[in-house]
Amino acid sequence: MRRPLRKPHGLRNEDIENYETEADYIVYTRGANIIALNGNTGKEDIQSTDFSTVLQYCVDQIPDNPMVIYIKPPGTGVYTVETTITIPNTAAGLSIIGAGMKWNDEGVVLRAGNAGVTTIIADVAVGQKFSVFRGLSFDGQEVAESWGVTGLEAYGMDSVVEYCSFYDCAIGVETRSNCWVTHNWIEVCTDGLKIGGNNSYTINNMFWQNTNDILIFVDSDRHIISCNKSSESAKFIRYSSNADVMKHVTISNNVVVGCTLSTIIVNGTSTVKYWNICGNVIDGGGTSDYFVEVTGGCTVEDWLITSNILDDFETGYFNSVVGMTIHGNTGYISENEGVTGAVADGGTFAHGLAATPTGCVVTGTVAEEHIHVSALGAANVTVGIKADGGGAGTAQVLYWRAWV
C-alpha cells in the first residue's frame, strides 16, 4: 500500500502505519550484505557490503514528491560510513527514518569509518528542502580518531531533526534557517548543535559533556531555545561572531547543571540585541564561572533576564550587566528595599544586592533635611544628609529601594 502524501513539516503517525511496508526504500542486512528493498516494486534494487553505497543509491532516486527511506538495525554491530552520504541539491521532502536509537552502539548507528568522512550525512542545499531525519545515531569517533567529523549537515529550510543521537563528533548536527531540532540526545561533541541561519527551534533535547551544547556562529535572527536539559558541558550556549547585528533570541525553561565554564557566553565584535532569557533553572554546581559572560568587545543591548532560578556559581552571575534588564530571579537579588537604623551624614547601609546597584532611592524621616545618594558600592550605599543650612544633618532612619 502506498502511503498518502504528507504535510511538508514532518511525518505524522497517522500518515504511515508501517514503515517496513510503506517506505519507498527499506534498508536492511542479510549476512554481510546491506540491501535496499524498493517499497514500490518489491524488488531488491541494490546490495553491497558498503552501507554508504546503498544509502547513497537510495537518496539519489528521490523524485519530486516526498520520499521515505527506512533503515532497519543491522543484524549485529553498526553501519560503517566509508564515504559521506550526500543528499542531492534538488531533493525535497526526503525523510530518512531509522528504526530507533538506544545508545552509541545500539539501534541504527551510522559510524564514521575513516578520516575522509568529513560528514556522515550532508544535506547542504539551503533552499526549502522539508527533509526529516529521525531515529538515527551518528558516531564520529572523535575522541579515538580526531577526524573532525560532522554527524549531520541539515542545511535545507523547513527541515526536522528528531529522536536522533549524536555522539563523539566534532559537530553533532549543523543547521541553517527554519530548522526544528527536537527530542535528540547530543553528547561528547565539540559543538553539539551548530546554528548558522535564522528561525531555529531547539526544543526538548538532552545535552551532556559537550564543549558547546549550542553554538550560534553567524549574524542571524529569531531563535527559540527551550525546554532542553544540559549536564556537565563546558558551555550551554555560545554565540560567536564578528558580524553586524544578531537579535531576537528566546532562551526559556531549560535546566542546566554543572557547566565547567559559563552557561551562556557571547563573544566577538557584533551587537547582540533583544534576548529574552526567562524561566531557566541553572545549577552552577560550584564549577560554572558565570550565568552570562560577555567577552571580546561584544555589545549587548535590550536584554531581558527574568524569572530564572540561579544557584552555586563559582565566579559570579554576570561579568557585565550593561544593556541588560535583570529582575525577579531567584538566587540573584537584583532589587531590594528596606528600612535602616539611624544613619548619619556620610554613613552607609548594606543593600544586599548581587552586584553594584545602578540606582537607589532614599527617603529620610526628619523634616526639612535633604537626603542624597553619594556613592553606590558592591555591598553598601553611601548617603549624604544635609540640614537646610548645608551642614551635616541629623542621623536618622532611612527608607530605601535599590536595583541593579
VONU-314612 format. One record per residue: residue in three letters; x, y, z of N, C-alpha, C in turn. Coordinates in steps of 0.2 Angstrom, whole numbers, plus 5000, padded with zeros to 4 digits. Atoms other than C-alpha are relative to their C-alpha. Layout:
<sites>
AlaXYZXYZXYZ...
</sites>
This chain:
<sites>
Met500449945000500050005000500450065000Arg499649945001500750174995499750055006Arg500249954995500750305009499750064997Pro500349945003499750465007500650055000Leu499649944999500650625004500050045006Arg500049974994501150715019500150075000Lys499949935000501250895025500850005000Pro499350005001503050955022500450015007His499649994994503550995040500149945005Gly499950064996503750815046499549954999Leu500550065001502950645046499550005006Arg500550014995501350615056499949935001Asn500150074999501050455064499449974996Glu500650035003499350435056500149994992Asp499950005007500150455039500449934998Ile499650075001501250295040499849955005Glu500250054995500650145048500649955001Asn499550054999502150035045500550024995Tyr499549985004503750095038500349954996Glu499750065003504349925033499649984993Thr500450025006502949905020499850074996Glu500349945003502550095016500650044998Ala499449965002504350165014500249994993Asp499850015007505050194997500649964999Tyr499450054999506650105002500049985007Ile499950024994506949995016500749975000Val499350025000508749965020500149955006Tyr499950054995509249815030500649954998Thr499450055001510649675031499849934999Arg500150085000510749495026500749984999Gly499350035000512349415031500550075000Ala499649945000513749535026499850064995Asn500249965005512749625013499550055003Ile500549954999511749785015499650014994Ile500550015006510149785004499550065001Ala500549955001508949914998499449974996Leu500650025003507249854995499550054998Asn500449955003506149954983499349995003Gly500650014997504549984993499450004995Asn500550005005503550014977500049944995Thr500050065005504149864966500149945004Gly499850064996504649744980500649974998Lys499450035003506249714971500650035005Glu499349984997508049724979500450044995Asp499749955005508749874969500749995000Ile499250004999510549864976500149965006Gln499750034994511549764988500850015000Ser499349994999513349794994500249995007Thr499850004993514449765008500250075003Asp499849934998514749955009499350045001Phe500749974998513250045018500050074996Ser500049935004513750215010499849994993Thr500250015007513550144993499249994999Val500850015000511750084997499650065001Leu500449944998511150235006500050064995Gln499949945005511850354993499649984993Tyr500550025006510950254979499350025002Cys500749984999509350274988499850075000Val500249925000509450464991500150024993Asp499949975006509950484973499449984996Gln500650015004508250414967499450045002Ile500549964997507250544976499650044994Pro500449975005505850604964499850075003Asp500249934998504950774965499549995006Asn500550014994503650704978500449985006Pro499650034994504150664996500249935000Met499750075001505150504998500249985007Val499850034993505450395014500549954999Ile499550054999507050295017499949975007Tyr500050034993506850175032500649955001Ile499450044999508450095039499849965006Lys500150044994508249945050500749995003Pro499350014997509649905063500349944996Pro499650055002511049795057499949945004Gly500150064996511049615062500450005006Thr499549994994512549655073500450064999Gly499549945001513649805076499650064997Val500249945002513449965067500150014992Tyr499949995007513350035049500650055000Thr499449965001515050105045500050044994Val500149955005515050255034500750014997Glu499449995003516550255022500150064996Thr500049945003516150405012499350045002Thr500649954998514950555015499449984996Ile500750015004513150525010499750074999Thr500249945002512650675000499350004997Ile500749995002510850724998500050054994Pro500049965006510550794980499750075002Asn500249934999510350984979499350014998Thr500749995003508650964970499549965004Ala500550044996507950844983499650045005Ala500549964995506450904993499549955003Gly500550054997505350805005500349945002Leu499750064998506650675009500049995007Ser500050024993506450585025500449935001Ile499650064998507750465032499949985007Ile500350024994507050365046500449945002Gly499750064997508050245057499549975005Ala500550044996507150105067500150035007Gly500049984993507750195083500750005002Met499450004997509250245093499949985007Lys500050024993509650175110500750035003Trp499449974997511450225113500550014994Asn499549995005513050255103500249934997Asp499850075003513250065099499449964999Glu500650045001511450005098499550044995Gly500449975004510050035086500350014993Val499749995007510350115069500650055001Val499449964999512150185072500350014993Leu499649985006513050275057500650025003Arg499349994997514850275062500550024995Ala499449985005516250365053500549955000Gly499550055000517450245046500750024998Asn499349985001518950345041500150075000Ala499949935000519750515040499750044995Gly500349975006518950555023499350025001Val500749984999517250565030499950065005Thr500149944996517050745035499350015003Thr500750004997515150725037499749944998Ile500350065001514150575039499450004995Ile500649995005512550635030500050084999Ala500049935002512650805021499450024996Asp500649975003511050895016500250084999Val499749944999511951055011499750064995Ala500449955003510751144999499650045004Val500349964995510051295008499350024998Gly500749985001508351314999499549965004Gln500550034996506751245005500049924998Lys499950075001507051055007499549965004Phe500550044996505750995020500349935002Ser499750064998507050855025499849985007Val500150024993506650745040500549955002Phe499650054997507950645050499849985007Arg500350024993507350535064500249935001Gly499950074998507850385074500749974998Leu499450025002509650385069500650025005Ser499449984996511350385079500650014996Phe499449985004512850475072500650005005Asp499450014996514550425079500650024996Gly499449985003516050525074500749985002Gln499350034997517450435084500550055001Glu499649944999518150605088500549995005Val499650014995518950555104500649954998Ala499550055002519850405097500450024994Glu499749985006520250475080500250074998Ser499949935001520150665080499950014992Trp500149995007519450665062499750064998Gly500449945001518450815064499349994996Val500650025004516850735058499450045003Thr500649984999515150815057499549954999Gly500450065000513750695061499550024994Leu500549985004512350785051500050074998Glu500049935002512350945040499350004997Ala500749995002510450995039499950074998Tyr500149935002510551155029499450024997Gly500649985003508951145020499550035004Met500549964996507551265026499449955001Asp500650044998506051185035500149935000Ser499850074998506951035040499949985007Val500150034994506750925055500549955002Val499650054997507950835066499849985007Glu500450024994507150725079500249935002Tyr499950074998507450575090500649974998Cys499350035002509250555085500550015005Ser499449994995510850545095500650024996Phe499449985003512450625091500649995005Tyr499550024995514050555099500750014997Asp499350005001515850595099500250034993Cys499849975007515850715084500350075001Ala499849934999516750875081499450055000Ile500649975000515050945076499449955000Gly500650055000513450845081499650014994Val500449995006512250925069500050084999Glu499949935002512451095059499450014996Thr500649985004510851185053500150074997Arg500049945003510451335043499350035002Ser500649964998508751435043499449955000Asn500650045000507051365048500149935001Cys499850074999507651205056499749995007Trp500350024994506751115070500549945003Val499650054997507951015082499749985006Thr500550014994506950925095500149925002His500050074997507050765106500649964998Asn499450045002508850725102500449995006Trp499550014995510250665113500750024997Ile499449985003511850755110500650005005Glu499550004995513450715119500749994998Val499350005001515350725120500250024993Cys499849975007515450835104500450075002Thr499849934999516450995102499550055000Asp500649965000514951085096499449954999Gly500650055001513350985099499650024994Leu500449975006512251095088500350074998Lys499749945003512951225077499550044995Ile500649975003511651355071500350064996Gly499749955004512051465056499550034995Gly500549975004510451535050499550035004Asn500549964997508851625055499449945002Asn500650034998507251555064500149925001Ser499950074997507951395073499649995006Tyr500450034995506951295085500349945003Thr499650064996507951195098499649995006Ile500550014994506751115110500049935002Asn500050074997506750965122500649954998Asn499450045002508550905118500349985007Met499550014995509750825130500750014998Phe499349995002511550885130500449975006Trp499650034995512950805140500850004998Gln499350005001514850845141500250024993Asn499749975006515050945125500450065002Thr499649934999516251095124499550054999Asn500649965001514751195117499449964998Asp500650035002513051125118499750034994Ile500349975006512351255106500550064998Leu499649955003513451365095499750044995Ile500249965005512751515086500550044997Phe499449975002514051575074500050054995Val500049955005513451695062499550065002Asp500549954999512451855061499349974998Ser500650045002510651785062499550035005Asp500649974996508951825070499549945002Arg500650044998507451735079500249935001His499850074998508051585088499649995007Ile500350034994507051485101500449945003Ile499650054997508051385113499649985007Ser500450014994506851305126499949935002Cys500150074997506551155137500549954999Asn499450055001508251075135500349995007Lys499750024994509250985148500849994998Ser499350015001511151005149500449985007Ser499650024994512350925161500849994998Glu499350015000514250935163500350034994Ser499649975006514651035147500450065002Ala499649944999515851175146499650065000Lys500549955001514551295139499449984998Phe500650025003512751285136499850044994Ile500149965006512551425123500650044999Arg499549955002513951515114499850034994Tyr500049965006513751655102500650034998Ser499449985002515251695092500050034993Ser500049975006515351815078500250075000Asn499849935001516051975071499650044995Ala500549975004514552015061499750065003Asp500249934998513552175062499549995006Val500550004995511952135072499749935001Met500350064999511251975080499450015005Lys500549984996509551985088499449955000His500650044999507851915094500149935001Val499950064998508351765104499649995007Thr500350024994507251675117500349945003Ile499750054996508151565130499549985006Ser500550014995506751485141500049935003Asn500250074997506351345153500549944999Asn499450055000508051255151500249985007Val499750024994508851155165500749994998Val499350005002510751175165500449985007Val499750024994511851085178500850004998Gly499350014999513751105181500450024994Cys499549985005514451195166500750025003Thr499349984997516351205168500250064999Leu499949935002516451375160499450045002Ser500649964998514951485159499449984996Thr500650035003513151445155499950034993Ile500149975006512951575141500650054999Ile499449955001514451665133499950034993Val500049975007514351795119500750044999Asn499449975001515951855111500150024993Gly499949975007516551945095499950075001Thr500049935000516352115090499350034998Ser500749985002514452115085499650035005Thr500649984995512952195093499549955001Val500550054999511852075101499450035004Lys500649974998510052135104499449965001Tyr500750034999508352085111500149935001Trp500050074997508751925120499650005006Asn500450014994507451865132500249935003Ile499850064996508151745145499649995006Cys500550004994506751685157499949935001Gly500350074998506151535167500549945000Asn499550065000507851435167500149985007Val499750024994508451335181500749984999Ile499350015001510351345182500449995006Asp499650024994511451255194500750004998Gly499350005001513251305193500449955002Gly499750064997513751155203500750025003Gly499449984997515151265210500650004995Thr499550005005516151255194499950054995Ser500249955006515251375182500350075002Asp499749934999516151545180499450055001Tyr500649965000514551645176499449974997Phe500750015004512751635171500150034993Val499949975007513051755157500750045000Glu499349975001514851815151500050034993Val499949965006515151945138500750024999Thr499349995001516851955131500150024993Gly499849995007517852005115499750074997Gly500249935003517152185113499249994998Cys500750015002515352115110499650065004Thr500549954997513952255113499449975001Val500650034998512452195122499550065001Glu500549955000510852295120499349975001Asp500750024999509052275127499949935001Trp500150074998509152105135499550015006Leu500450014995507852055147500149935004Ile499850064997508351925160499650005007Thr500550004995506951875172499849935002Ser500450064998506151735182500549945000Asn499550055000507751625182500149985007Ile499850024993508251515197500849984999Leu499350005001510151535198500449985007Asp499750034994511251435211500749984999Asp499450034999513051405215500550014994Phe499549985005514151495203500750025003Glu499349994997516051495206500250075000Thr499849935000516451675200499550055001Gly500549954999514851765199499449994995Tyr500550015004513251785190500150034993Phe499949965007513751915176500750035001Asn499449965000515351985172499950074997Ser500249945001514452135165499250004999Val500750005000512652195166499850064995Val500249945005512752335153499549984995Gly500550015005511252335141499549945002Met500450064998510352205152499550035005Thr500449994995508752225162499949945004Ile500050064996508852105176499550005006His500449994994507452075189499649935001Gly500450064998506451935198500349944999Asn499750065000507751805198500249975007Thr499850034994507951685212500749985001Gly499350014999509751675219500450064998Tyr499649945002510251835211499550065002Ile500449954997509551985221500150064996Ser499949945004509352125208499650065002Glu500449944997508052235218500049985007Asn500150014993507952265236499850065003Glu500249944997507252385248500049995008Gly500050014993507152415267500050065004Val500049954996507252525282500749995004Thr499450014997508952565290499950025008Gly499949974994509452605308500250084999Ala499849935000510052785312500650004996Val499449995004511252835298500250085000Ala499849935000512252995299500350024993Asp499749975007512953115285500649964999Gly499450045002514253015275500049935002Gly500050074997513652855283499849954994Thr500250065005513252685274499549965002Phe500550064998511952545274500149954994Ala499950065004512052375266499449994995His500650015005510952355250499849934999Gly500250075001511052165249499949974993Leu500050025007511152155230500549964998Ala499550045003512052035220500650044996Ala499549965004513052175211499950075002Thr500149934999513352355212499450034997Pro500749985003511652445210500250064995Thr500049955004511352555196499650065002Gly500449944998510152665205499749985007Cys500350014993509452695223499650065002Val500549944998508052805230500049995008Val500050004992508252855249499550065002Thr500449954997506952945259500150015008Gly499849994993507353025276499450005004Thr500650004995506253035292500050075004Val500049944997506753205298499850064995Ala500349955004505853355291500550064999Glu499649945003506753495281500749985000Glu499350025001508353395279500049964993His499950025007509053345262500449935000Ile499650065001509553165258500249994993His499850025007510553115243500549945000Val499550065001511552955237500650034998Ser499449975002513353005236500549944997Ala499650055003514052835231499649935000Leu500250075000513552655226500549954999Gly499550055000514652515230499849934999Ala500150075001514752325228499649985006Ala500450024994514052305246499650055003Asn500449954996513452475253499850064995Val500249945003512652635248500250055005Thr499849954996513352795255499650064999Val500549945000512252945259500250065003Gly499949944997512353125262499450035003Ile500649974996511153205275500250075002Lys499949934999511153395275499450045003Ala500549954998510253525285499950064995Asp500249955005509453675277500650054999Gly499449965000511053775281500649974996Gly499550035004512153655271500549965005Gly499650044995512953575287499749935000Ala500250074999512853395292499350005003Gly500750004998511053345295500049955006Thr500150044994510353235309500049924998Ala500050075001510753045310499349985000Gln500750025000509052965306499949934996Val500250065003508152815300499850024992Leu500149995008508052795280499649954997Tyr500450055004506852705269500350004993Trp499650015006507752645253499749954996Arg500150055005507552555237500550004995Ala499450005004508952495226499949954995Trp500150045005509152405210500649994996Val499450015005510452335198499850024993
</sites>
